[in-house]
Amino acid sequence: MWIPVELLWAYLLAITLLTLTPGVDTLLVMRNTGRGGLGDGFVTSLGICCGLFIHATLSALGISILLVETAWAFTVLKWAGAIYLIWLGIMSFRQAMSRRGSSQQEALPEQSDASGGVSGKVAFREGLLSNLLNPKTALFYMALLPQFIDPAGSAFLQSMFLAGLHFVIAMIWQCTVAGLILKSSQLEVGQGVKRALSGLTGGFFVAIGLKLGLDGPA
């Protein structure tokens, strides 16, 4: 049997509300769009959303439950995510302190491709790692997906289908955010304001990373 229609609508409502709630993913897409343009924001979103299928697979296989119930493994994942967010915050601070003229040219040397733009591999990797190293995403998929899966059917196929719906909704929302950021960046905004926004974003990343690291599993 496939997922009942009433459960499917409930899932779509829940996942849409979750997606629209501002968080690390939205901040990262906003930062990278300001850094490298719409393409950078799109690839970052793609990396984030591809991570959803990995979480769905782990949830279907029961690995997420094992990970959450194993205290040391959860702690390792939690601190890995916290350190990565703090690192992203530091990179944003470095971008904020840069004196280069254009925000789209403020990528670090190791993040640039041969043409001087931002490497798509970097943007994708940042998005993917941001999603995979977030233990709250694993907890969400472990707790939410089983509520919408018909036990008479394939748990794996249904999990992939639900993750696919989440993928589409998240891509639409995050690309919309990227487009709005790009449009606003085309306005006459001083470099001081842009650097201040980068610094503010960096502060959010560091604060979220510290909170994630210091919070308990609950």
Sequence and secondary structure as in RCSB ss.txt:
>XXXX:A:sequence
MWIPVELLWAYLLAITLLTLTPGVDTLLVMRNTGRGGLGDGFVTSLGICCGLFIHATLSALGISILLVETAWAFT
VLKWAGAIYLIWLGIMSFRQAMSRRGSSQQEALPEQSDASGGVSGKVAFREGLLSNLLNPKTALFYMALLPQFID
PAGSAFLQSMFLAGLHFVIAMIWQCTVAGLILKSSQLEVGQGVKRALSGLTGGFFVAIGLKLGLDGPA
>XXXX:A:secstr
    HHHHHHHHHHHHHHHHS  HHHHHHHHHHHHH HHHHHHHHHHHHHHHHHHHHHHHHTHHHHHHHSHHHHH
HHHHHHHHHHHHHHHHHHHHHH   S GGG S GGGB TTSSB HHHHHHHHHHHHHT HHHHHHHHHHGGGG  
TTS HHHHHHHHHHHHHHHHHHHHHHHHHHHHHHHTS   HHHHHHHHHHHHHHHHHHHHHHHHS   
